[in-house]
């Protein structure tokens, strides 16, 4: 339904296009739309080949849908790794990483490292700094 097609073949929601088969992978069908990754995360838990991989109840699905709605109503929150990250200011561009982390001296502590991300919208270019956790480098 999301893709505009009448049906989905079995559990192939994440299939990329091949020479003989069309793509079903929503982020590929709608590039640059961060909502598609959120929908795909729900599909991954509902459209499965093996029953053991599926959500166990409608209550679990409702919880995922409620989380997705809350996330989508909060533009600028970071989606899953690799998904487009919508700018909090213009809501049109996406944050793009810029070079290596920068170091900032702090009077009461050691140097802090920050990752720099810049909105790719030519009318915005908002800059965001994010603390680089040394434990997760």
Beta strands, then each sheet from edge to edge (+ up, - down):
strand 1: 95-97
strand 2: 102-106
strand 3: 109-119
strand 4: 127-131
sheet 1: 1+ 3- 2+
sheet 2: 1+ 3- 4+
end
